[in-house]
Amino acid sequence: MNDATDIAALEQQARECSQRGDTAGIRQACLAILERQPGHLSSLGFLAEQAARSGSFEEAEGYLRRALEVSPADENFHAQLGQVLYRQGKLEAAVAAYQ
């Protein structure tokens, strides 16, 4: 199997976990995808969202910054980054992320 095949299988695994409501399984699949394709946007977005929900704002910030390296014009990632920066008390950086 090549990386593309592996990624497709892992994406399918994540979808199946999502249908069952298995967040831990989705996280595991996303982490495995990122090992093969570090710029996989949906995995980065999912992991950022989960980290933010659990209060791990620095972790969420890291995933969002990686996503923005791949897709710098993505307004959603900028807005999410602004939120996690704000939650960390990094107000100037949060404003910059929104702009």
MOPE-V954738 format. One record per residue. N is the residue number from 0. PHI is phi in whole degrees, -180 to 180 (none if undefined). Layout:
N	PHI
N	PHI
This chain:
0	none
1	-101
2	-60
3	-63
4	-66
5	-58
6	-64
7	-60
8	-66
9	-69
10	-63
11	-63
12	-59
13	-63
14	-62
15	-65
16	-63
17	-62
18	-63
19	-89
20	77
21	-91
22	-64
23	-63
24	-66
25	-63
26	-58
27	-61
28	-65
29	-64
30	-63
31	-66
32	-62
33	-65
34	-65
35	-94
36	-140
37	-59
38	-104
39	-70
40	-64
41	-67
42	-68
43	-61
44	-64
45	-62
46	-64
47	-64
48	-63
49	-65
50	-64
51	-64
52	-61
53	-89
54	86
55	-91
56	-69
57	-66
58	-64
59	-60
60	-58
61	-61
62	-64
63	-68
64	-64
65	-63
66	-63
67	-71
68	-66
69	-82
70	-133
71	-65
72	-96
73	-72
74	-65
75	-64
76	-65
77	-63
78	-65
79	-64
80	-62
81	-57
82	-64
83	-72
84	-67
85	-59
86	-65
87	-91
88	82
89	-92
90	-67
91	-63
92	-66
93	-64
94	-62
95	-62
96	-65
97	-71
98	-79
